[in-house]
Every structure is written in C-alpha cells, then in structure tokens.
Amino acid sequence: MKLSMFSNLKKALFVVTLIVLLSTLSFAGVTYKDGKVIFTFKAQANVVYLAGTFNNWSPTAWAMKLVDGVWTYEAELKPGTYQYKLVIDGKTWKEDPEAPAYVDDGFGGKNGIFTLTDDGKIIAPEGTTQAQTQQGGKKYILNEKRENTIFVDADGYVIIRYYNKDAKQPYIAGSFNNWKADDTPLYFIEDGWWEAVLELQPGVYEYKFVVDGNWIPDPNAFAYTDDGFGGLNAVIEVASEGGKLVVKAPATAVKEGKQEEAKVEEKKPVATVGKVTPGLSVVDGKVVFAVKKENAQEAYLAGSFNGWNPRAQKMQLIDGYWVTTLALQPGVHKYKFVFVIGGNDVWEEDPLAPAYEPDGFGGKNGVFKLVEKDGKLAIEGVESQAGGLPVKGKYEFTYSFKLDATKYLVFTGAPTTKLTLMFVPNSDITVSLVYGGATVDSALFNLKNDKLNVGFHYKTPWNLPAGTKAKDTGLVFSYKVMEKVSVIFGLGYTSNKLPMVGGLEYNCLTLVAASDYYATGYSVAARYDIEKPFGLSVEGLYNLANSSYYVAMSFSTEQFAIYGNFDGSKLFTEAKTEIFGFGLYANGTYTLGSTNYAVYGQISVDKYKFGIGYEKSSTTNAVSVVFGRFDNVYDVKLTIKNTNLQNIMGATTLTLNGVVSF
C-alpha cells in the first residue's frame, strides 16, 4: 500500500514539475534571426497590425500572424533606428510591453523604439534605456505651492482630497483605473471638501479630477508632468518604507523656475454650432458630428473624406459632447471616431450613425449619404449598408478512422461537426448559438445596460464561480446597486426542482450561495480575479450536503500561463510559454488512489505544431502523436493513437480535428 502511494505521488510530482519548468520560460518582443526582425506580441484580439516608421505608420499594411497564441511578424529591415506600435482590432493603438526602449509618441503615450545594428543586434538607441521607459522617460516637476491634502490612512488606503464647493459629483481618473472618467467617485466630507479613497500598490501614478466633464489636475499634487495635450497630469509616487506605505513626489522630480498653474482646460467652442444635436446634422451647409464619450481625453474624426487620418480632424468638447464640423461634397461618406483614452487611440463607430458597414476588423464604420435637395444639404442612410449584423463564428469538425489489417484504413462513423455563431449588434447585446448538425446544441443571450445584466443560457454554463459545475440551463440576473457592487440572482432548470443561486460581486470578488444549482443540496462558491500586475484567478466550490469540493487557479503574465483544478479525486494542470520563437505547451491529469494518469507535451514553431502524449489506466496504455498546422483563421491537427504497440494495425486510430474561424 505504501509503495503504491509513493508511486502515485512520484507521478503527480513529475507532472507538476514538468509544467513548472515550462512556465519559467519567456520570450522577447523584438528579436533578430536569419536576416529578419521578428516582432511578437501577446493579446486577446481578432487581428493585430504592426505600424511604425518602417511602413509610414500604416495601421493596416502589416498584419501579424497568430502563432500558438502569440501575434508574430517578420520583417526584413536595413540597419537603423525604428519606432513602432501595435494596432489591435484596427481600433486600439498600443505600445509593445516588451519593446527594447520607448520614446514619447507626442500624444501622451509611448512608441516602442530600437536600433538594428550592422551585425544584426537589437539594442536600445543611445539616450533611451529600459529604466527610463518604465516611467515613459517623463519629466516630473515639483509642485512647490502645494498644501498637504494627500496621505495614507491607518488602513493603508491612499487618500487624495480636493476642494470644490460647486462640484456635484467629482471623480478621479488616472493610470490606476485606465483613465475611466466615471469609475472612481470622490466622497463628500464637509464644507466643499471631497476625497478619493484608493487602494494602490507601490509605483508612480498620474491622475486628474473629472468635474462636470472637465479634466482638472490636482492643485495640491506632489508633482506634475506633461499630459501630451498641452496640459498637466498630477503625479504621485506610492512607496513602501519600513513596512508601511507612504506617498511623495517621484524621486526624479525636479524644481523648475515657474510652475504652470493647474487649472481647468478651456475648450474652444465650434462657432457654427449652437445647441448640440447628438449624431449627424447639417448646420449652415456643413455636416456636424456630435458624440458623447465621457472617459476620453481627446477625440478626432477619421473617415473616407480625410484618408482615415486619425489626427486630421480634432473634435471639441461642448456641453458634454465631442463636436466637429466639416464641409463635404454630396455623396457617400464613411467615418469613425478616434478617442484618446489613457494615451491610447481607441477607434469606435458612431452609435447614432444613419447606417453601418463592416470595417474589415470585426467592427463597423458609420455610413451616410449627403444629398442636395432644393438647394439644401440633407443626410440620408445607405440602405444597402444598413441591414447586416456583425457576426463572428467558427466551424469545428472531427473525422475518425482506424487501421485495419486487410482494408488498411476504415472510416469509423459519421463526422461530428459544430457551428458557433456570435451576433454582437451593439455593446449591450450578445447572442451566441452553437449548432450540432441541424439542431441547436447550446445558446446564450446577454442583455445589459449601465446597471442591469440579464442572461439566458441553454446547455452552456454561465460565468459564475465554478461555473463548469453549475446548471447549464437557466436565467441569471445581476444588478449594480453601487459603485463596484452588484447583486446576483439566478434560476436553473431541472425537471423536479427549482435550482437557485444568489450572491454579491464586489470589485474582484464574487461570492454566491446556491440550492440544487451546483449539486443536490446547498453549496457555496467564490471567485477572486485580478488582471494587473499579472493575471490571477482563484475559485472554489463546497457542497454542504455531501462535503464534495472543487478548486481551480490560473496565473498568467506576458511570458507564461499556468492553470490547475482539483475536485477531490482528479487533478488537472496545464502550462504554456514561448522561448526563442518556439511555443511550448504541456498538460497532465492524475486520479488519486488509482493508476490512472495522462501527460501531453507540445511544441510549435511558425505555423506548425507537434505533440506527444501518454495515457495510463488499469486497462490500457495509450501513446498518441499529434501533427498540426494553424494560423489566426484555422487550426487543423491529426492525432494518431495506439493502445497496443505490439498490434499496430489493430490498435491504432486516426482522428482529424479542425477549427475554422470567420
């Protein structure tokens, strides 16, 4: 008995050790190999483009390829210095977090920068170092006229106070909340004083107050820095000293002769616009564009009329709307808005456009027709462009064969197929349907607004803690009762019971209690998620009736990801990373108290992958080999599995799997 337990522990230790070793590997953002500069970038996206000085900053010229979860592009470049950025889904411009160095992009953000030497080395240009880039190479100016309104309270929260007796509900926005204008409200104290209560880790942060649509730097900030738009951001450094948090000016902050006064940035009105009309309108022979985007620091109009230049037409903030006017000729025009949020360009369609057409990146362009009637200009929709819904999906198939001593290869049955369609007509509605043949295998419908989220799910679990163990059919409601706090209630479907679940979601924590929703009887489940500075998710489930449980955890960084779950009897773990252009993946399962276990390892390079696996149980030993080819559109693999190496023809199966995305 002891020998069997020791053997099982050794197998489990082998699986865990293999995955931990793989998870320590990492990869670089820009490398040089075989005469080519190789760019790599990890992101959840439908398409990623590489734009820079090497292609005149074209946002669509160089499409990156998805290689085993990593976006990759190979370019033949001459020795020299280059700047670049990534364009995600044709909308969001983002700096490379793995760039060799950075420079100011002129819009409050950063460009990646590197020098390719004559002998094929990638180095940071002179005057730019990685240490500089961690703070964007910014210059911090001390505020010598400040009053002491920033401190750390007894519970370790950073308190920032602000005086404005006329403010109705001010907010604070900054690098700590992705510059969201309405995410973090200030709390009223007394006599015109407000305060922000922030939970911050050590680091340097930039911020502003948002008061009635105006972005205002803190007049009592420790320091200031250029916001990239002719104004100032307030700056604070949170540090740990003697085991306690302290707040201060950044160590690199310097004095300057004359400080620029922190004040409300005045917006110049558009002379031709009186009362703002949301959407499109015609005033004095010009087309007026007006859109609301509260968390944008700047806004621009790009379209077919200006070569889709993201900086050609700047918009002004008037009465809470971003507004601009254009003199256009009659005809069909296409357009999008470019919002600057936290230093990044975010391309979005006009929610009030007369019509839409696909933009080629999974989103939509606004479309309108400008016509002249009775000597006056008027706006019309374009019917041929307005009818379709934005649809994404994938098609999956499986064909199975077995070797035969006389027929060599025998088809083992009808192929299995699955079609998944996802409709996202706007940001408030999501519909997903999965077809197995002519019938609907599963479905999901989600409707949401600012506070209420209603979801219907059929044969697919909802995103609750330990959701894979919950009822796969039912209704789920969540309602935001206050900032970062939502109430959850759901009903499941069973023929002779009414499964129920209810709970709270607070910031990163979700806690629910259930009756017959996970298993028979009462259960409790919880999940904790964070995304920065690394990805971490921990969830657990406990059933009070039979004491069964389930735990799962995932951890990810830009370099690797690892996941594991355990239900009391079976352990599953997996990990993936990349090194020197090779993608590495491994997983393993082990059933406690038995001889059952399985391991699988895979390596991928360019568009190809190769894997090998081994399964052990009380009745069989199986070896499998996997060959595959993939890109960002398709993934096809052939699995050859043998359960008896002494009987190749009689114990070997071949399975062809494929996924095509569209």
C-alpha positions in Angstrom: 0.0 0.0 0.0 2.8 2.4 0.9 4.7 1.5 -2.3 1.6 2.2 -4.4 1.0 5.6 -2.7 4.7 6.5 -3.2 4.5 5.6 -6.9 1.4 7.7 -7.3 3.0 10.7 -5.6 6.0 10.4 -7.9 3.8 10.5 -11.0 1.9 13.6 -9.7 5.2 15.3 -8.8 6.5 14.6 -12.4 3.5 16.2 -14.0 3.7 19.3 -11.8 7.5 19.6 -12.1 7.3 19.4 -15.9 4.7 22.2 -16.0 6.6 24.5 -13.6 9.8 24.1 -15.6 8.0 25.1 -18.8 6.2 28.0 -17.2 9.5 29.7 -16.3 10.4 30.3 -19.9 10.0 33.7 -21.5 10.2 35.5 -24.8 11.3 38.9 -26.1 9.2 41.5 -28.0 11.8 42.2 -30.8 14.5 39.8 -31.9 16.7 39.2 -34.9 17.0 35.9 -36.7 18.1 34.7 -40.1 18.2 38.2 -41.6 14.8 39.2 -40.3 13.5 41.3 -37.4 10.8 39.3 -35.5 8.1 41.2 -33.6 6.0 39.2 -31.0 3.0 40.4 -29.0 0.6 38.6 -26.7 -3.0 39.9 -26.7 -6.7 38.7 -26.9 -7.6 40.1 -30.3 -9.2 39.2 -33.6 -6.4 40.9 -35.6 -3.3 42.8 -34.8 -1.3 45.1 -37.2 2.3 46.4 -36.8 2.7 50.1 -37.6 5.8 52.2 -37.5 8.4 54.3 -39.2 9.2 51.3 -41.4 5.8 51.4 -43.2 4.8 55.1 -42.8 2.7 54.2 -39.7 0.1 52.4 -41.9 -2.5 50.9 -39.5 -3.4 48.0 -41.9 -0.3 47.3 -44.1 1.5 44.7 -41.9 -0.9 42.1 -40.5 0.6 40.0 -37.7 0.1 36.2 -37.7 -1.3 34.3 -34.6 1.3 31.6 -33.8 0.1 29.4 -30.9 -1.4 32.3 -29.0 1.3 34.9 -29.9 1.0 37.5 -32.6 4.1 37.5 -34.8 5.5 39.4 -37.7 8.8 39.0 -39.6 10.3 42.0 -41.4 13.4 42.5 -43.5 14.8 45.8 -42.3 18.0 47.7 -43.1 20.2 48.7 -40.1 18.9 51.8 -38.5 16.6 53.1 -35.8 12.8 52.4 -35.9 9.8 53.4 -33.9 6.6 51.3 -33.8 3.2 50.5 -32.2 0.6 47.7 -32.3 -2.9 48.3 -33.7 -5.4 45.9 -32.0 -8.6 45.0 -34.0 -8.0 48.0 -36.2 -9.1 50.3 -33.3 -6.7 50.5 -30.4 -3.1 51.7 -30.8 -0.9 50.2 -28.0 2.8 50.2 -27.2 4.7 46.9 -27.1 5.2 46.0 -23.4 8.3 44.1 -24.5 9.9 46.8 -26.6 13.6 47.3 -26.2 13.0 51.0 -25.3 10.4 53.8 -25.6 10.0 57.4 -26.7 7.2 59.9 -26.3 4.7 59.5 -29.1 3.5 63.1 -28.8 0.0 62.2 -27.7 0.6 61.3 -24.0 1.7 57.7 -24.8 4.8 55.8 -25.9 6.2 54.3 -29.1 8.5 51.3 -29.0 11.9 52.1 -30.3 15.0 50.0 -31.2 18.2 50.2 -33.3 19.2 47.3 -35.6 23.0 47.2 -35.9 25.1 46.2 -38.8 25.9 42.9 -37.2 22.2 42.0 -36.5 21.8 43.1 -32.9 18.7 44.7 -31.4 19.7 47.4 -29.0 18.1 50.5 -27.2 19.1 53.7 -29.0 21.5 56.0 -27.3 19.7 58.1 -24.7 16.9 55.7 -24.2 17.2 53.0 -21.6 14.8 50.4 -20.1 15.0 52.2 -16.8 13.7 55.4 -18.5 11.0 53.6 -20.3 9.4 52.2 -17.2 8.2 55.7 -16.4 8.0 56.6 -20.1 11.1 58.9 -19.9 8.8 61.6 -18.5 9.9 64.8 -16.7 8.3 65.4 -13.3 8.1 69.0 -12.0 7.7 69.5 -8.2 4.7 71.5 -7.0 6.2 73.9 -4.5 2.9 75.6 -3.7 1.0 72.5 -2.6 -0.9 72.0 0.6 -0.9 68.7 2.5 -4.0 67.0 1.1 -2.6 63.6 0.2 -1.8 60.9 2.8 -2.1 57.2 3.7 -4.7 56.4 6.4 -4.4 53.8 9.2 -5.8 51.0 7.0 -3.2 51.6 4.2 -5.5 53.4 1.7 -4.2 56.4 -0.2 -6.4 59.5 0.5 -6.4 62.4 -2.0 -8.5 65.4 -1.0 -10.0 68.0 -3.3 -11.8 71.3 -2.6 -14.6 72.4 -4.9 -17.8 73.8 -3.3 -19.6 73.9 -6.6 -19.0 70.3 -7.7 -22.0 68.0 -7.9 -20.1 64.6 -8.1 -16.4 64.8 -9.0 -14.4 61.7 -10.0 -10.8 60.8 -10.1 -9.3 59.2 -13.2 -5.7 58.1 -13.7 -3.3 55.4 -14.7 -4.5 53.3 -11.8 -8.0 52.9 -13.3 -7.2 53.1 -17.1 -8.3 56.8 -17.1 -12.0 55.9 -16.7 -13.8 59.1 -16.1 -16.8 57.7 -14.2 -15.2 54.7 -12.4 -13.9 56.1 -9.1 -16.1 58.8 -7.5 -14.9 61.2 -4.8 -16.7 61.1 -1.4 -18.1 64.3 0.1 -16.6 65.2 3.5 -17.8 68.7 4.5 -17.6 72.4 3.6 -16.8 71.8 -0.1 -14.1 69.1 0.5 -14.1 65.8 -1.3 -11.8 62.8 -1.0 -10.7 59.8 -3.1 -10.0 56.6 -1.3 -7.6 54.4 -3.4 -6.0 51.0 -2.8 -2.7 51.4 -4.6 0.5 49.3 -4.8 3.9 50.9 -4.8 4.6 52.8 -8.0 4.3 56.1 -9.8 0.7 57.2 -10.9 -0.7 60.0 -12.9 -4.2 61.4 -12.4 -6.7 64.1 -12.8 -10.1 65.1 -11.3 -13.1 65.0 -13.6 -15.6 67.7 -12.6 -18.8 68.2 -14.7 -17.0 66.9 -17.8 -13.8 69.0 -17.2 -10.4 67.3 -16.6 -8.6 69.2 -13.8 -5.1 68.4 -12.4 -4.9 68.3 -8.6 -3.7 71.8 -7.5 -2.1 70.1 -4.5 -0.4 67.3 -6.3 3.2 66.4 -5.3 4.3 67.0 -8.9 3.1 67.4 -12.5 4.0 66.0 -15.9 3.0 66.9 -19.5 -0.2 65.1 -20.4 0.6 65.2 -24.1 -2.2 67.6 -25.0 -0.8 70.9 -23.8 -1.9 70.4 -20.1 -0.7 68.7 -17.0 -1.3 65.5 -15.2 -0.9 65.3 -11.4 1.7 62.8 -10.3 2.1 60.8 -7.1 4.5 58.1 -6.0 3.4 55.4 -3.6 6.3 53.7 -1.8 6.9 51.1 0.9 9.2 52.4 3.7 9.7 50.4 6.9 6.8 48.1 6.0 4.3 50.9 5.6 3.0 52.8 2.6 4.0 56.4 2.1 3.1 59.0 -0.6 5.5 61.5 -2.0 6.8 63.1 -5.2 8.7 60.8 -7.6 12.4 60.6 -6.8 13.2 62.0 -10.3 11.0 65.1 -9.8 12.9 68.4 -10.1 12.2 72.1 -9.4 11.5 74.5 -12.2 11.6 78.2 -12.3 7.9 78.9 -12.9 5.2 76.4 -12.3 2.3 76.2 -14.7 -0.9 76.8 -12.7 -3.2 73.8 -12.5 -6.5 75.0 -14.0 -9.5 73.8 -16.0 -8.5 73.3 -19.6 -10.8 75.6 -21.6 -12.4 74.2 -24.7 -12.8 76.4 -27.7 -16.3 76.3 -29.0 -17.2 75.5 -32.5 -18.6 78.7 -34.0 -21.1 77.1 -36.3 -22.8 75.0 -33.6 -25.4 76.3 -31.3 -27.3 73.7 -29.2 -25.6 70.3 -29.7 -27.7 67.7 -31.6 -26.3 64.2 -30.9 -25.4 62.2 -34.1 -25.2 63.8 -37.5 -26.9 67.1 -38.6 -26.4 69.8 -41.1 -25.9 73.4 -39.9 -25.1 76.3 -42.2 -24.2 74.0 -45.1 -21.7 71.9 -43.0 -22.1 68.4 -41.5 -21.9 68.4 -37.7 -20.7 65.3 -35.9 -21.5 65.0 -32.2 -20.9 62.1 -29.9 -20.7 61.5 -26.1 -17.6 59.8 -24.7 -17.1 60.8 -21.1 -13.7 59.0 -20.4 -11.9 60.4 -23.5 -9.2 63.0 -23.0 -9.3 63.9 -26.7 -11.4 63.0 -29.7 -10.9 63.0 -33.5 -12.9 62.2 -36.6 -11.5 59.9 -39.3 -13.1 58.7 -42.5 -13.1 58.3 -46.2 -13.1 62.1 -46.6 -9.6 62.5 -44.9 -7.9 59.3 -45.8 -8.7 57.8 -42.4 -6.1 60.0 -40.8 -6.6 59.6 -37.0 -5.3 63.2 -36.3 -6.7 65.2 -39.3 -9.9 66.4 -37.7 -9.9 67.3 -34.0 -13.2 67.5 -32.0 -14.1 69.9 -29.3 -16.0 69.2 -26.0 -19.2 71.2 -25.9 -22.0 70.5 -23.4 -20.7 67.0 -22.7 -20.4 66.1 -26.4 -17.4 65.8 -28.7 -18.2 68.0 -31.7 -16.7 69.0 -35.0 -17.9 70.3 -38.4 -16.9 69.5 -42.0 -17.8 71.0 -45.4 -18.4 67.9 -47.5 -19.5 67.3 -51.1 -22.7 65.3 -51.8 -22.0 61.6 -51.9 -21.5 58.6 -49.7 -19.1 59.0 -46.7 -17.8 56.6 -44.2 -16.4 57.5 -40.8 -15.3 56.5 -37.3 -14.3 58.4 -34.1 -10.8 58.1 -32.6 -10.9 58.6 -28.8 -7.7 59.2 -26.9 -8.1 57.3 -23.6 -5.2 56.9 -21.2 -2.7 57.7 -24.1 -4.1 55.0 -26.4 -6.1 55.6 -29.6 -9.5 53.8 -29.4 -11.5 53.6 -32.7 -15.2 53.4 -32.2 -18.3 53.6 -34.5 -20.9 56.3 -34.1 -23.8 54.7 -32.1 -26.1 57.1 -33.8 -24.9 56.7 -37.4 -27.6 56.6 -40.1 -26.2 53.2 -41.3 -23.2 50.9 -41.0 -20.9 48.7 -43.0 -18.3 46.1 -41.8 -14.9 47.8 -41.2 -12.9 44.6 -42.0 -11.8 44.2 -38.4 -14.9 42.7 -36.8 -16.4 46.1 -36.2 -18.4 48.7 -38.1 -17.9 52.0 -39.9 -20.7 54.7 -39.8 -22.0 55.4 -43.3 -24.2 58.2 -44.6 -25.2 59.8 -47.9 -25.1 63.6 -48.2 -27.6 64.8 -50.8 -28.7 68.1 -52.1 -32.5 68.9 -52.1 -34.0 72.2 -53.1 -30.6 73.8 -52.8 -30.0 72.5 -49.2 -27.9 69.6 -48.0 -29.5 66.7 -46.2 -28.3 63.4 -44.7 -29.7 60.0 -45.6 -28.8 56.5 -44.6 -27.4 54.0 -47.1 -29.9 51.1 -47.2 -27.5 48.6 -48.8 -25.1 49.1 -45.9 -27.5 49.1 -43.1 -29.0 45.6 -43.0 -26.4 43.3 -41.7 -25.5 42.3 -38.1 -21.8 41.9 -37.2 -21.3 38.2 -37.0 -18.3 36.1 -35.8 -18.1 32.4 -35.6 -16.2 29.2 -36.0 -16.8 25.8 -37.7 -15.4 22.7 -36.0 -15.2 19.2 -37.4 -13.9 15.7 -36.4 -13.3 12.7 -38.7 -12.2 9.3 -37.2 -10.5 6.4 -38.8 -8.8 3.2 -37.7 -6.2 1.0 -39.2 -7.2 -2.4 -40.5 -5.1 -5.4 -41.4 -7.0 -6.0 -44.6 -8.6 -2.7 -45.5 -5.7 -0.6 -44.1 -7.9 2.4 -43.3 -11.5 2.2 -42.1 -13.9 5.1 -41.6 -15.4 4.6 -38.1 -18.6 6.6 -38.5 -20.2 9.9 -39.5 -18.1 13.0 -38.9 -19.1 15.3 -36.0 -19.5 19.0 -36.7 -20.2 22.1 -34.8 -21.0 25.6 -35.9 -20.8 28.5 -33.5 -22.3 31.9 -34.4 -22.0 35.0 -32.3 -24.0 38.2 -33.0 -23.0 41.4 -31.4 -25.2 44.1 -32.9 -24.1 46.6 -30.2 -22.2 46.8 -26.9 -25.4 45.9 -25.0 -26.5 42.7 -26.7 -24.7 39.4 -27.3 -26.3 36.3 -28.9 -24.4 33.1 -29.3 -25.7 29.9 -31.0 -24.0 26.5 -31.3 -25.4 24.1 -33.9 -24.6 20.4 -33.9 -25.9 19.4 -37.3 -29.4 20.9 -37.8 -30.2 21.3 -34.1 -29.2 23.9 -31.5 -26.7 22.3 -29.1 -26.4 25.4 -26.9 -27.3 29.1 -26.8 -26.6 32.2 -24.9 -28.3 35.6 -24.8 -27.0 38.5 -22.8 -28.6 41.9 -22.5 -27.1 44.7 -20.4 -27.1 48.4 -19.6 -25.3 50.5 -17.1 -26.7 48.7 -14.1 -28.7 45.6 -15.1 -27.3 42.5 -16.8 -29.8 39.7 -17.9 -28.6 36.4 -19.3 -30.3 33.3 -20.6 -28.2 30.2 -21.2 -29.2 26.9 -22.7 -26.9 23.8 -22.3 -23.9 26.1 -21.5 -22.9 27.3 -18.1 -22.9 30.9 -17.0 -19.8 32.8 -15.9 -20.3 32.2 -12.2 -17.7 30.9 -9.7 -17.1 27.2 -10.5 -19.5 27.7 -13.5 -18.4 24.4 -15.1 -20.0 22.6 -12.2 -23.3 24.6 -12.3 -26.6 24.1 -14.1 -26.1 24.6 -17.8 -29.6 26.0 -18.5 -31.3 28.9 -16.8 -31.6 32.6 -16.2 -29.1 34.9 -14.4 -29.6 38.5 -13.3 -27.1 40.9 -11.9 -27.8 44.5 -10.8 -25.3 47.1 -9.9 -26.5 48.6 -6.6 -23.5 50.9 -6.0 -20.0 51.5 -7.4 -18.2 48.1 -7.8 -21.0 46.2 -6.0 -23.6 44.0 -7.9 -26.3 41.7 -6.7 -26.5 38.3 -8.5 -29.6 36.0 -8.7 -30.1 33.0 -11.0 -32.5 30.2 -11.6 -31.6 26.8 -13.1 -33.6 24.2 -14.9 -34.3 20.7 -13.6 -37.4 18.6 -14.2 -38.4 18.2 -10.5 -36.7 21.0 -8.6 -36.1 24.8 -8.9 -32.3 25.3 -8.6 -31.4 28.8 -7.3 -28.2 30.8 -6.8 -27.7 34.3 -5.4 -24.8 36.4 -4.2 -22.7 39.5 -4.4 -19.9 40.7 -6.7 -17.6 43.3 -5.1 -14.7 44.6 -7.2 -12.6 41.5 -7.9 -14.5 39.1 -5.6 -17.7 37.1 -6.4 -19.4 35.1 -3.6 -22.6 33.0 -4.1 -24.8 30.6 -2.2 -26.9 28.0 -4.1 -29.6 25.4 -3.6 -29.5 22.4 -6.0 -27.7 24.7 -8.5 -24.3 23.0 -8.4 -25.2 19.7 -6.9 -28.0 18.3 -4.7 -28.4 20.4 -1.6 -26.8 23.6 -0.5 -23.5 24.9 -1.9 -21.3 27.9 -1.6 -18.8 29.2 -4.3 -16.4 32.1 -4.6 -14.0 33.5 -7.2 -11.3 36.2 -7.0 -9.9 37.7 -10.2 -7.3 40.3 -10.9 -5.7 41.4 -14.2 -2.8 43.7 -13.0 0.1 43.5 -12.5 -0.4 39.9 -13.5 -3.4 37.7 -14.2 -4.7 35.7 -11.3 -8.0 33.8 -10.8 -8.9 31.6 -7.9 -12.2 29.9 -7.5 -13.7 27.3 -5.2 -16.9 25.3 -4.6 -18.1 23.4 -1.5 -21.3 21.3 -1.2 -22.7 21.2 2.4 -24.8 18.1 1.7 -22.0 15.7 0.7 -18.9 17.7 1.6 -17.6 17.5 -2.0 -15.5 20.4 -3.3 -13.8 21.8 -6.3 -10.9 24.3 -6.6 -9.2 25.9 -9.6 -6.5 28.5 -10.1 -4.9 30.3 -13.0 -1.8 32.5 -13.1 -0.5 34.4 -16.2 2.0 37.0 -17.2 3.2 38.3 -20.6 5.7 35.4 -20.6 3.7 32.3 -19.4 0.4 31.0 -18.2 -0.4 28.1 -15.8 -3.7 26.6 -14.8 -4.9 23.8 -12.5 -8.0 22.3 -10.9 -8.8 19.6 -8.4 -12.2 18.0 -7.5 -11.1 15.8 -4.6 -10.1 12.9 -6.8 -8.8 14.1 -10.1 -6.0 16.7 -10.6 -5.5 18.6 -13.9 -2.8 21.1 -14.7 -1.6 22.8 -17.8 1.0 25.5 -18.8 2.3 27.3 -21.8 5.1 29.7 -22.7 7.4 30.7 -25.6 11.1 30.7 -25.9 13.3 31.7 -28.9 10.2 31.6 -31.2 9.1 28.1 -30.1 5.7 27.8 -28.4 5.7 25.2 -25.6 2.6 23.6 -24.0 2.0 20.8 -21.5 -0.8 19.3 -19.5 -1.4 16.4 -17.2 -4.1 14.6 -15.3 -3.8 12.3 -12.3 -6.6 10.4 -10.4 -5.7 9.9 -6.8 -5.9 6.4 -5.4 -5.6 4.8 -8.8 -3.1 4.1 -11.6 -4.8 6.5 -14.0 -2.8 9.4 -15.3 -2.0 11.2 -18.6 0.6 13.6 -19.8 0.9 15.6 -23.0 3.6 17.9 -24.4 3.5 20.1 -27.5 6.0 22.3 -29.3 5.0 24.8 -32.1 7.0 26.9 -34.5 5.9 29.1 -37.3 2.5 27.6 -38.3 3.2 24.0 -37.3 2.9 22.1 -34.1 4.0 18.6 -32.9 2.8 16.9 -29.7 3.2 13.6 -28.0 1.1 12.1 -25.2 0.8 9.1 -22.9 -2.2 7.7 -21.0 -2.1 5.1 -18.3 -5.1 3.3 -16.8 -5.9 0.0 -15.2 -7.0 -1.5 -18.5 -4.8 0.2 -21.2 -1.7 2.1 -22.0 -2.0 4.6 -24.9 0.6 6.6 -26.8 -0.5 9.4 -29.1 1.3 11.6 -31.6 -0.1 14.9 -32.9 0.7 16.8 -36.1 -0.9 20.2 -36.8 -0.9 23.4 -38.8 -2.6 26.6 -37.8 -2.8 30.4 -38.2 -5.2 33.1 -36.9 -8.0 31.7 -39.1 -7.8 27.9 -38.9 -6.3 25.1 -36.7 -6.1 21.6 -38.1 -4.5 18.6 -36.4 -4.1 14.9 -36.9 -3.9 12.6 -33.9 -2.5 9.1 -34.2 -3.3 7.0 -31.1 -2.2 3.4 -30.3 -3.3 1.4 -27.3 -1.0 -1.7 -28.0 2.4 -1.2 -29.6 2.5 -4.9 -30.4 -0.6 -4.6 -32.6 -0.1 -1.5 -34.7 -2.8 -2.4 -37.3 -5.4 -3.5 -34.9 -5.0 -0.9 -32.1 -4.4 2.4 -33.9 -6.9 5.1 -34.6 -6.5 8.4 -36.6 -8.6 11.5 -35.7 -8.6 14.6 -37.8 -9.8 17.7 -36.0 -10.2 21.2 -37.4 -11.4 24.7 -36.4 -12.1 27.5 -38.9 -12.8 31.0 -37.6 -14.6 33.7 -39.5 
